[in-house]
Amino acid sequence: MIENGVQLMKISKIISAIVLMSACPIQLGWAQGIEVPERADGEGQYERLVLRGGYIIDGTGSPA
C-alpha cells in the first residue's frame, strides 16, 4: 500500500514538472509585447528645474 502511494507521488511530480516546463515557452512568447513606434527627440536640456511645495530632506535622519 505504501509503495503504491510513493509511486503515485513520483508520477505526479513528474507530470507536474512536465506541465510546468511546457508552459514556460508560452509565457516567454507573451513577454514580447507589441512594438513601440519611433519617437522624435524632445526639446533638450533645460537650464533650470523648479519644484514647488516639496520637503527638503538632508538625509541625516534627524527631525527638521
C-alpha positions in Angstrom: 0.0 0.0 0.0 2.8 2.4 0.9 4.7 1.5 -2.3 1.7 2.5 -4.4 1.5 5.8 -2.7 5.2 6.5 -3.2 5.0 5.6 -6.9 1.9 7.8 -7.3 3.7 10.7 -5.7 6.7 10.2 -8.1 4.4 10.1 -11.1 2.5 13.2 -10.0 5.8 15.1 -9.5 7.0 14.1 -13.0 3.7 15.1 -14.6 3.6 18.4 -12.8 7.2 19.1 -13.9 6.3 18.3 -17.5 3.3 20.6 -17.4 5.3 23.5 -15.9 8.1 23.1 -18.4 5.7 23.1 -21.3 4.1 26.3 -20.0 7.4 28.3 -19.9 7.7 28.9 -23.6 4.2 30.1 -23.8 4.9 32.8 -21.1 8.1 33.8 -23.0 6.0 34.5 -26.1 3.6 36.7 -24.1 6.5 38.7 -22.8 7.4 40.1 -26.2 4.5 42.6 -26.3 3.8 45.0 -29.1 6.3 47.1 -31.0 6.6 50.7 -29.9 6.7 53.4 -32.6 9.8 55.5 -33.0 9.8 58.8 -31.1 11.2 62.1 -32.1 13.8 63.8 -29.8 12.5 66.1 -27.1 13.2 69.7 -26.6 16.5 69.0 -25.0 18.2 70.2 -21.7 16.5 72.8 -19.7 18.5 75.5 -17.8 16.7 75.1 -14.5 14.3 72.7 -12.7 11.8 74.3 -10.4 9.9 72.2 -7.8 7.4 73.9 -5.6 5.7 72.7 -2.4 8.1 70.0 -1.5 10.1 69.0 1.6 13.9 69.2 1.8 15.4 66.0 3.3 19.1 66.3 4.1 19.5 62.5 4.8 20.7 62.7 8.4 17.6 61.1 9.8 17.0 63.8 12.4 13.8 65.8 12.7 13.6 69.1 11.0 
